[in-house]
Amino acid sequence: MAQLAAFWAKLTMLVSTIRFSDIVDILIVAYLIYNVIMLIRKTNSYRLAQGVLLILIALWLSGVLKLTMFNRILQKTVELGLIALVIIFQPELRRLLGLSFTTTPAPSIFLMI
């Protein structure tokens, strides 16, 4: 029973330290993760996402198990893979960024000159 009381006391202390900005931060990250998942579903790139997740898990495990050479190879793979993903998904990223801005073109400063 003492463990339960200690748990509730610690939980109450943790909840009391949450700020409004923490809640906003969590909501923004959750929204971004949701949109990435929806983008993966729309573009049928589920297998690619599985492969990336597998590489990230292997990277984490190689760090935990102190496999330095394998970890370094996976680090470089992830670094180059991020660039490759941007290149591969360039059309989808362009469409995603296009949706986040207004559809009406803004007046150009150069047209006024």
Biotite code that builds the C-alpha atoms (Angstrom):
import biotite.structure as struc

atoms = struc.array([
    struc.Atom([0.000, 0.000, 0.000], chain_id="A", res_id=1, res_name="MET", atom_name="CA", element="C"),
    struc.Atom([2.925, 2.312, 0.691], chain_id="A", res_id=2, res_name="ALA", atom_name="CA", element="C"),
    struc.Atom([4.191, 1.760, -2.854], chain_id="A", res_id=3, res_name="GLN", atom_name="CA", element="C"),
    struc.Atom([0.827, 2.812, -4.271], chain_id="A", res_id=4, res_name="LEU", atom_name="CA", element="C"),
    struc.Atom([0.805, 5.958, -2.145], chain_id="A", res_id=5, res_name="ALA", atom_name="CA", element="C"),
    struc.Atom([4.351, 6.772, -3.250], chain_id="A", res_id=6, res_name="ALA", atom_name="CA", element="C"),
    struc.Atom([3.357, 6.214, -6.881], chain_id="A", res_id=7, res_name="PHE", atom_name="CA", element="C"),
    struc.Atom([0.377, 8.586, -6.589], chain_id="A", res_id=8, res_name="TRP", atom_name="CA", element="C"),
    struc.Atom([2.488, 11.197, -4.827], chain_id="A", res_id=9, res_name="ALA", atom_name="CA", element="C"),
    struc.Atom([5.118, 11.049, -7.576], chain_id="A", res_id=10, res_name="LYS", atom_name="CA", element="C"),
    struc.Atom([2.454, 11.130, -10.299], chain_id="A", res_id=11, res_name="LEU", atom_name="CA", element="C"),
    struc.Atom([0.800, 14.157, -8.696], chain_id="A", res_id=12, res_name="THR", atom_name="CA", element="C"),
    struc.Atom([4.147, 15.928, -8.509], chain_id="A", res_id=13, res_name="MET", atom_name="CA", element="C"),
    struc.Atom([4.886, 15.192, -12.173], chain_id="A", res_id=14, res_name="LEU", atom_name="CA", element="C"),
    struc.Atom([1.464, 16.376, -13.335], chain_id="A", res_id=15, res_name="VAL", atom_name="CA", element="C"),
    struc.Atom([1.802, 19.588, -11.355], chain_id="A", res_id=16, res_name="SER", atom_name="CA", element="C"),
    struc.Atom([4.999, 20.476, -13.259], chain_id="A", res_id=17, res_name="THR", atom_name="CA", element="C"),
    struc.Atom([3.329, 20.318, -16.698], chain_id="A", res_id=18, res_name="ILE", atom_name="CA", element="C"),
    struc.Atom([3.168, 23.726, -18.363], chain_id="A", res_id=19, res_name="ARG", atom_name="CA", element="C"),
    struc.Atom([0.839, 24.928, -21.099], chain_id="A", res_id=20, res_name="PHE", atom_name="CA", element="C"),
    struc.Atom([3.759, 24.992, -23.537], chain_id="A", res_id=21, res_name="SER", atom_name="CA", element="C"),
    struc.Atom([4.388, 21.285, -22.826], chain_id="A", res_id=22, res_name="ASP", atom_name="CA", element="C"),
    struc.Atom([0.825, 20.445, -23.835], chain_id="A", res_id=23, res_name="ILE", atom_name="CA", element="C"),
    struc.Atom([1.096, 22.538, -27.005], chain_id="A", res_id=24, res_name="VAL", atom_name="CA", element="C"),
    struc.Atom([4.419, 20.861, -27.809], chain_id="A", res_id=25, res_name="ASP", atom_name="CA", element="C"),
    struc.Atom([2.913, 17.387, -27.405], chain_id="A", res_id=26, res_name="ILE", atom_name="CA", element="C"),
    struc.Atom([-0.074, 18.288, -29.588], chain_id="A", res_id=27, res_name="LEU", atom_name="CA", element="C"),
    struc.Atom([2.151, 19.675, -32.366], chain_id="A", res_id=28, res_name="ILE", atom_name="CA", element="C"),
    struc.Atom([4.366, 16.577, -32.371], chain_id="A", res_id=29, res_name="VAL", atom_name="CA", element="C"),
    struc.Atom([1.330, 14.268, -32.344], chain_id="A", res_id=30, res_name="ALA", atom_name="CA", element="C"),
    struc.Atom([-0.166, 16.176, -35.292], chain_id="A", res_id=31, res_name="TYR", atom_name="CA", element="C"),
    struc.Atom([3.098, 15.922, -37.250], chain_id="A", res_id=32, res_name="LEU", atom_name="CA", element="C"),
    struc.Atom([3.430, 12.199, -36.551], chain_id="A", res_id=33, res_name="ILE", atom_name="CA", element="C"),
    struc.Atom([-0.183, 11.662, -37.620], chain_id="A", res_id=34, res_name="TYR", atom_name="CA", element="C"),
    struc.Atom([0.406, 13.535, -40.885], chain_id="A", res_id=35, res_name="ASN", atom_name="CA", element="C"),
    struc.Atom([3.550, 11.512, -41.616], chain_id="A", res_id=36, res_name="VAL", atom_name="CA", element="C"),
    struc.Atom([1.617, 8.279, -41.059], chain_id="A", res_id=37, res_name="ILE", atom_name="CA", element="C"),
    struc.Atom([-1.178, 9.482, -43.354], chain_id="A", res_id=38, res_name="MET", atom_name="CA", element="C"),
    struc.Atom([1.383, 10.491, -46.004], chain_id="A", res_id=39, res_name="LEU", atom_name="CA", element="C"),
    struc.Atom([2.918, 7.014, -45.830], chain_id="A", res_id=40, res_name="ILE", atom_name="CA", element="C"),
    struc.Atom([-0.502, 5.425, -46.271], chain_id="A", res_id=41, res_name="ARG", atom_name="CA", element="C"),
    struc.Atom([-1.434, 7.671, -49.208], chain_id="A", res_id=42, res_name="LYS", atom_name="CA", element="C"),
    struc.Atom([1.813, 7.071, -51.087], chain_id="A", res_id=43, res_name="THR", atom_name="CA", element="C"),
    struc.Atom([1.869, 3.294, -50.542], chain_id="A", res_id=44, res_name="ASN", atom_name="CA", element="C"),
    struc.Atom([5.340, 3.504, -49.044], chain_id="A", res_id=45, res_name="SER", atom_name="CA", element="C"),
    struc.Atom([4.598, 1.227, -46.124], chain_id="A", res_id=46, res_name="TYR", atom_name="CA", element="C"),
    struc.Atom([7.407, -1.182, -47.017], chain_id="A", res_id=47, res_name="ARG", atom_name="CA", element="C"),
    struc.Atom([9.898, 1.672, -47.191], chain_id="A", res_id=48, res_name="LEU", atom_name="CA", element="C"),
    struc.Atom([8.760, 2.867, -43.761], chain_id="A", res_id=49, res_name="ALA", atom_name="CA", element="C"),
    struc.Atom([9.234, -0.664, -42.400], chain_id="A", res_id=50, res_name="GLN", atom_name="CA", element="C"),
    struc.Atom([12.765, -0.741, -43.797], chain_id="A", res_id=51, res_name="GLY", atom_name="CA", element="C"),
    struc.Atom([13.620, 2.623, -42.273], chain_id="A", res_id=52, res_name="VAL", atom_name="CA", element="C"),
    struc.Atom([12.207, 1.503, -38.930], chain_id="A", res_id=53, res_name="LEU", atom_name="CA", element="C"),
    struc.Atom([14.237, -1.705, -39.099], chain_id="A", res_id=54, res_name="LEU", atom_name="CA", element="C"),
    struc.Atom([17.445, 0.258, -39.769], chain_id="A", res_id=55, res_name="ILE", atom_name="CA", element="C"),
    struc.Atom([16.706, 2.607, -36.858], chain_id="A", res_id=56, res_name="LEU", atom_name="CA", element="C"),
    struc.Atom([16.072, -0.323, -34.508], chain_id="A", res_id=57, res_name="ILE", atom_name="CA", element="C"),
    struc.Atom([19.314, -1.970, -35.657], chain_id="A", res_id=58, res_name="ALA", atom_name="CA", element="C"),
    struc.Atom([21.134, 1.338, -35.077], chain_id="A", res_id=59, res_name="LEU", atom_name="CA", element="C"),
    struc.Atom([19.753, 1.555, -31.557], chain_id="A", res_id=60, res_name="TRP", atom_name="CA", element="C"),
    struc.Atom([20.605, -2.079, -30.787], chain_id="A", res_id=61, res_name="LEU", atom_name="CA", element="C"),
    struc.Atom([24.136, -1.724, -32.133], chain_id="A", res_id=62, res_name="SER", atom_name="CA", element="C"),
    struc.Atom([24.625, 1.241, -29.811], chain_id="A", res_id=63, res_name="GLY", atom_name="CA", element="C"),
    struc.Atom([23.287, -0.650, -26.816], chain_id="A", res_id=64, res_name="VAL", atom_name="CA", element="C"),
    struc.Atom([25.424, -3.716, -27.581], chain_id="A", res_id=65, res_name="LEU", atom_name="CA", element="C"),
    struc.Atom([28.525, -1.554, -28.236], chain_id="A", res_id=66, res_name="LYS", atom_name="CA", element="C"),
    struc.Atom([29.020, -2.822, -31.802], chain_id="A", res_id=67, res_name="LEU", atom_name="CA", element="C"),
    struc.Atom([31.064, 0.205, -32.831], chain_id="A", res_id=68, res_name="THR", atom_name="CA", element="C"),
    struc.Atom([31.872, -0.625, -36.461], chain_id="A", res_id=69, res_name="MET", atom_name="CA", element="C"),
    struc.Atom([28.335, -1.783, -37.264], chain_id="A", res_id=70, res_name="PHE", atom_name="CA", element="C"),
    struc.Atom([26.928, 1.248, -35.454], chain_id="A", res_id=71, res_name="ASN", atom_name="CA", element="C"),
    struc.Atom([29.125, 3.611, -37.482], chain_id="A", res_id=72, res_name="ARG", atom_name="CA", element="C"),
    struc.Atom([28.046, 1.977, -40.757], chain_id="A", res_id=73, res_name="ILE", atom_name="CA", element="C"),
    struc.Atom([24.395, 2.308, -39.777], chain_id="A", res_id=74, res_name="LEU", atom_name="CA", element="C"),
    struc.Atom([24.912, 5.950, -38.741], chain_id="A", res_id=75, res_name="GLN", atom_name="CA", element="C"),
    struc.Atom([26.300, 6.780, -42.167], chain_id="A", res_id=76, res_name="LYS", atom_name="CA", element="C"),
    struc.Atom([23.473, 4.819, -43.810], chain_id="A", res_id=77, res_name="THR", atom_name="CA", element="C"),
    struc.Atom([20.902, 6.861, -41.903], chain_id="A", res_id=78, res_name="VAL", atom_name="CA", element="C"),
    struc.Atom([22.651, 10.144, -42.779], chain_id="A", res_id=79, res_name="GLU", atom_name="CA", element="C"),
    struc.Atom([22.731, 9.337, -46.489], chain_id="A", res_id=80, res_name="LEU", atom_name="CA", element="C"),
    struc.Atom([19.304, 7.719, -46.327], chain_id="A", res_id=81, res_name="GLY", atom_name="CA", element="C"),
    struc.Atom([17.698, 10.935, -45.135], chain_id="A", res_id=82, res_name="LEU", atom_name="CA", element="C"),
    struc.Atom([19.018, 12.731, -48.201], chain_id="A", res_id=83, res_name="ILE", atom_name="CA", element="C"),
    struc.Atom([17.836, 9.857, -50.401], chain_id="A", res_id=84, res_name="ALA", atom_name="CA", element="C"),
    struc.Atom([14.351, 9.985, -48.859], chain_id="A", res_id=85, res_name="LEU", atom_name="CA", element="C"),
    struc.Atom([14.075, 13.698, -49.598], chain_id="A", res_id=86, res_name="VAL", atom_name="CA", element="C"),
    struc.Atom([15.034, 13.017, -53.210], chain_id="A", res_id=87, res_name="ILE", atom_name="CA", element="C"),
    struc.Atom([12.699, 10.025, -53.553], chain_id="A", res_id=88, res_name="ILE", atom_name="CA", element="C"),
    struc.Atom([9.719, 11.771, -51.958], chain_id="A", res_id=89, res_name="PHE", atom_name="CA", element="C"),
    struc.Atom([10.306, 15.168, -53.576], chain_id="A", res_id=90, res_name="GLN", atom_name="CA", element="C"),
    struc.Atom([6.907, 15.203, -55.378], chain_id="A", res_id=91, res_name="PRO", atom_name="CA", element="C"),
    struc.Atom([5.026, 14.228, -52.230], chain_id="A", res_id=92, res_name="GLU", atom_name="CA", element="C"),
    struc.Atom([6.930, 16.764, -50.134], chain_id="A", res_id=93, res_name="LEU", atom_name="CA", element="C"),
    struc.Atom([6.200, 19.474, -52.685], chain_id="A", res_id=94, res_name="ARG", atom_name="CA", element="C"),
    struc.Atom([2.503, 18.595, -52.581], chain_id="A", res_id=95, res_name="ARG", atom_name="CA", element="C"),
    struc.Atom([2.522, 18.540, -48.771], chain_id="A", res_id=96, res_name="LEU", atom_name="CA", element="C"),
    struc.Atom([4.231, 21.932, -48.562], chain_id="A", res_id=97, res_name="LEU", atom_name="CA", element="C"),
    struc.Atom([1.894, 23.291, -51.210], chain_id="A", res_id=98, res_name="GLY", atom_name="CA", element="C"),
    struc.Atom([-1.107, 22.326, -49.105], chain_id="A", res_id=99, res_name="LEU", atom_name="CA", element="C"),
    struc.Atom([0.256, 24.150, -46.089], chain_id="A", res_id=100, res_name="SER", atom_name="CA", element="C"),
    struc.Atom([0.311, 27.514, -47.898], chain_id="A", res_id=101, res_name="PHE", atom_name="CA", element="C"),
    struc.Atom([-2.516, 29.459, -49.449], chain_id="A", res_id=102, res_name="THR", atom_name="CA", element="C"),
    struc.Atom([-3.684, 28.493, -52.902], chain_id="A", res_id=103, res_name="THR", atom_name="CA", element="C"),
    struc.Atom([-3.835, 32.068, -54.154], chain_id="A", res_id=104, res_name="THR", atom_name="CA", element="C"),
    struc.Atom([-0.494, 33.417, -55.321], chain_id="A", res_id=105, res_name="PRO", atom_name="CA", element="C"),
    struc.Atom([0.914, 36.286, -53.330], chain_id="A", res_id=106, res_name="ALA", atom_name="CA", element="C"),
    struc.Atom([1.661, 39.498, -55.240], chain_id="A", res_id=107, res_name="PRO", atom_name="CA", element="C"),
    struc.Atom([5.274, 39.743, -56.200], chain_id="A", res_id=108, res_name="SER", atom_name="CA", element="C"),
    struc.Atom([7.372, 42.737, -55.236], chain_id="A", res_id=109, res_name="ILE", atom_name="CA", element="C"),
    struc.Atom([9.190, 42.480, -58.549], chain_id="A", res_id=110, res_name="PHE", atom_name="CA", element="C"),
    struc.Atom([5.986, 43.003, -60.531], chain_id="A", res_id=111, res_name="LEU", atom_name="CA", element="C"),
    struc.Atom([5.534, 46.394, -58.912], chain_id="A", res_id=112, res_name="MET", atom_name="CA", element="C"),
    struc.Atom([8.896, 47.697, -60.070], chain_id="A", res_id=113, res_name="ILE", atom_name="CA", element="C"),
])
